[in-house]
């Protein structure tokens, strides 16, 4: 991808960003090759289309590797999570007071790309994994994609209208910091029947409890809305293999006990939570990462 096109994606976002190391404002250098702050920190624009704000961060290659993101990308591209994307677009239009959205933990960028269509929203995507954001930029980035840490978001305080947090860890104090007054968090979490066919095939409990996650969300934010999405989708052998590869249930290696041909359907059961800060956003340092 030409560096000029990459720089053009970031130009309108630069005033909303800050250095994650010293919290000073960022500027795009004259050639458009990097973002710099007054503290001397420099973050290069990759030719692949993203900016790496965690150059020394050890990536989780043993688990979240390129093959996992490729498998998940194929599943998402085939529309198996399209009802989730539609629900997020509807809720963002209803609750976000403006177009600036951050997909925090964007993975391969499916939801960021989806929300960039139509012109109603101006999303950016970020993930800790460089493999994920590189894949998100594949074929030409349509939005800024960043490799960054949830605990140190490279965005100025009060700069965003909504943060999306989809099946990934959250850092609510940092989310609240970057939200403008009236800003909201849209979080997607597993329901009790999510991927129940895989759980049952592994010989464990078919159900899942999200009570702890919901409780922490409600302790951190004022809940505005809760919605459940549940449906079952038939699977081809390739789709079954991709599901078995992409789910964290496979991290122990136990998912290899399930042959793809044994998995002919999958249950998608998710809950969408919408919340806003109890008080105006602050600039306090966040205490850490939560699921």
C-alpha positions in Angstrom: 0.0 0.0 0.0 1.3 3.4 -0.9 2.5 5.4 2.1 0.6 8.5 0.9 -2.7 6.6 1.2 -1.8 5.3 4.6 -1.0 8.8 5.8 -4.3 10.1 4.4 -6.2 7.6 6.6 -4.4 8.9 9.7 -4.4 12.6 9.0 -8.0 13.4 10.4 -7.3 11.1 13.4 -4.0 12.7 14.5 -5.6 15.5 16.5 -7.5 12.9 18.4 -4.5 10.8 19.3 -1.7 11.0 21.9 1.5 9.2 22.6 0.8 6.1 24.7 4.2 6.5 26.4 4.2 10.1 27.6 0.6 11.2 26.7 1.8 14.1 24.6 0.0 15.0 21.4 1.2 13.4 18.1 1.9 14.9 14.8 2.4 13.3 11.3 5.8 14.1 10.0 6.2 15.9 6.7 6.9 12.9 4.5 3.9 11.1 6.2 6.1 8.2 7.3 5.6 8.3 11.1 3.8 9.8 14.0 5.9 11.7 16.5 5.4 13.4 19.8 7.3 16.3 21.6 8.8 13.7 23.9 10.8 12.2 21.1 8.9 9.0 20.6 8.3 7.9 17.0 5.9 5.4 15.6 6.3 4.4 12.0 3.5 3.8 9.5 3.9 0.3 8.2 3.7 -0.3 4.5 1.1 -2.9 5.4 -1.2 -0.1 6.5 -1.0 0.1 10.3 0.9 1.9 13.0 2.7 -0.2 15.7 2.4 1.5 19.1 3.9 -1.5 20.9 7.1 -2.3 19.1 8.7 -4.0 22.1 5.6 -5.8 23.1 5.9 -9.6 23.1 3.1 -11.0 20.9 1.1 -14.0 21.9 2.2 -16.1 19.0 1.8 -19.4 20.7 -2.0 -18.9 20.8 -3.1 -15.9 18.8 -1.2 -16.7 15.6 -1.7 -15.8 12.0 -3.6 -19.1 11.3 -6.1 -18.4 14.0 -6.9 -14.9 12.6 -7.1 -16.3 9.1 -9.6 -18.9 10.2 -11.7 -16.4 12.0 -11.5 -14.0 9.0 -12.9 -16.7 6.7 -15.8 -17.4 9.2 -16.6 -13.7 9.5 -16.3 -13.1 5.7 -19.0 -15.8 5.1 -21.5 -13.9 7.2 -21.8 -16.2 10.2 -21.6 -13.2 12.5 -23.5 -10.8 10.3 -26.5 -10.5 12.7 -24.0 -9.3 15.4 -22.6 -6.7 13.1 -26.1 -5.5 12.2 -27.0 -5.2 15.9 -23.9 -3.2 16.7 -24.6 -0.8 13.8 -28.1 -0.3 15.0 -27.1 0.2 18.7 -24.2 2.5 17.7 -26.6 4.6 15.7 -29.0 4.7 18.6 -26.6 5.4 21.5 -23.4 7.0 20.1 -23.7 10.8 20.0 -21.2 11.0 17.1 -19.4 9.0 14.5 -16.0 8.4 16.1 -15.7 4.7 17.1 -12.9 2.6 18.4 -13.0 -1.2 17.8 -10.8 -2.1 20.8 -9.5 -5.6 20.2 -10.5 -5.6 16.5 -8.7 -8.7 15.5 -8.7 -9.1 11.7 -10.9 -6.0 11.4 -14.3 -7.4 10.4 -16.5 -5.1 12.5 -14.3 -2.0 11.9 -14.6 -2.6 8.1 -18.4 -3.2 8.4 -19.0 0.0 10.3 -16.9 2.0 7.9 -19.4 1.3 5.2 -22.1 3.8 4.4 -20.5 6.9 5.9 -22.4 7.0 9.2 -19.4 6.1 11.3 -15.7 6.9 11.3 -14.2 3.8 13.0 -10.6 2.9 13.9 -9.5 -0.6 14.9 -6.8 -1.6 17.3 -5.4 -4.9 18.6 -2.3 -6.0 20.5 -1.5 -8.6 17.9 0.4 -7.3 14.9 -0.6 -10.3 12.9 -4.2 -9.3 13.4 -4.0 -5.7 12.3 -1.8 -6.6 9.4 -4.5 -9.0 8.2 -7.1 -6.2 8.8 -5.2 -4.0 6.4 -5.0 -6.7 3.7 -6.5 -5.7 0.4 -6.3 -2.0 1.4 -7.1 -0.4 4.7 -10.4 1.5 4.8 -9.8 2.8 8.4 -6.9 3.4 10.7 -5.6 0.2 12.2 -3.2 0.2 15.2 -1.2 -2.3 17.1 -1.7 -1.0 20.7 -2.3 -1.9 24.3 -5.7 -1.6 25.9 -4.1 -0.3 29.0 -2.5 2.6 27.1 -4.7 3.7 24.3 -3.1 6.1 21.9 -6.1 8.4 21.9 -6.6 11.7 23.7 -9.0 12.0 26.6 -12.5 12.8 25.6 -11.8 12.1 21.9 -14.2 9.3 21.0 -18.0 8.8 20.9 -18.0 5.0 21.4 -15.7 2.1 22.2 -16.6 -1.4 20.8 -15.3 -4.4 22.8 -16.2 -7.6 21.0 -15.4 -11.0 22.6 -12.2 -9.6 23.9 -10.7 -8.2 27.2 -11.8 -4.7 28.4 -10.1 -1.9 30.3 -13.0 0.2 31.5 -11.0 3.0 33.1 -9.1 3.6 29.9 -12.3 3.3 27.8 -13.9 6.0 30.0 -10.9 8.2 29.7 -11.1 8.3 25.9 -14.8 8.8 25.7 -16.3 12.2 25.1 -19.2 13.3 27.4 -22.1 11.1 26.6 -19.9 8.5 25.0 -20.8 4.8 25.3 -19.2 1.3 25.4 -20.7 -1.5 23.4 -19.5 -4.8 24.7 -20.2 -8.3 23.2 -19.9 -11.3 25.5 -20.7 -15.0 25.1 -24.1 -16.3 26.2 -24.6 -19.6 27.9 -25.1 -21.5 24.7 -22.2 -20.0 22.7 -20.4 -22.7 20.7 -22.2 -25.3 22.8 -21.5 -28.0 20.2 -17.8 -27.6 20.6 -18.1 -27.5 24.4 -20.2 -30.7 24.4 -17.8 -32.4 22.0 -15.0 -31.7 24.4 -16.8 -33.6 27.1 -17.3 -30.5 29.3 -20.4 -28.5 30.3 -22.3 -27.3 27.3 -23.3 -24.1 29.1 -21.2 -21.0 30.0 -21.8 -18.4 32.6 -21.1 -14.7 31.9 -22.3 -13.5 35.3 -18.8 -12.3 36.4 -18.3 -10.4 33.2 -21.7 -8.8 33.4 -21.2 -7.9 37.0 -17.9 -6.1 36.3 -19.5 -4.2 33.4 -22.3 -3.1 35.6 -19.9 -2.0 38.4 -17.9 0.0 35.9 -20.6 1.6 33.7 -24.2 2.6 33.9 -26.0 0.0 31.8 -28.3 1.4 29.2 -29.3 -1.6 27.2 -28.9 -5.4 27.0 -29.7 -7.5 24.0 -29.3 -11.2 23.3 -28.6 -12.8 19.9 -29.0 -16.5 19.6 -29.1 -18.6 16.4 -27.8 -21.9 15.0 -25.9 -22.0 11.7 -25.1 -25.1 9.6 -21.4 -25.7 8.9 -19.5 -27.1 6.0 -16.4 -29.2 6.9 -14.1 -26.3 6.2 -16.2 -24.0 8.4 -16.1 -26.5 11.2 -12.3 -26.8 10.9 -12.1 -23.0 11.0 -14.3 -22.8 14.1 -12.2 -25.4 15.9 -9.0 -23.5 15.0 -10.2 -20.0 15.9 -11.8 -20.6 19.3 -9.8 -20.3 22.5 -11.3 -23.6 23.5 -8.6 -25.1 21.2 -5.7 -23.6 23.1 -5.3 -26.6 25.3 -5.2 -28.8 22.2 -8.3 -30.7 23.3 -10.3 -29.4 20.4 -8.2 -31.7 18.1 -10.3 -34.6 19.5 -13.3 -33.3 17.5 -13.1 -34.2 13.8 -14.5 -31.3 11.6 -17.1 -33.7 10.0 -18.5 -34.3 13.5 -19.4 -30.6 13.7 -22.3 -29.9 11.3 -23.8 -26.9 13.0 -22.8 -24.2 15.5 -24.8 -22.1 18.0 -24.0 -18.4 18.2 -25.3 -17.1 21.5 -24.1 -13.6 22.4 -25.2 -10.7 24.5 -24.6 -7.0 23.7 -24.2 -4.6 26.6 -24.4 -0.9 26.2 -23.1 1.4 29.0 -21.9 4.8 29.8 -19.7 6.2 32.5 -21.4 7.1 35.8 -19.6 10.4 35.7 -17.7 12.6 33.2 -14.5 11.0 31.8 -11.4 11.6 33.8 -7.7 11.5 32.9 -6.7 9.1 35.7 -4.3 6.3 35.1 -6.2 3.0 34.6 -5.6 0.2 37.1 -5.4 -2.7 34.7 -7.0 -5.1 32.3 -10.3 -7.0 32.8 -12.3 -9.5 30.8 
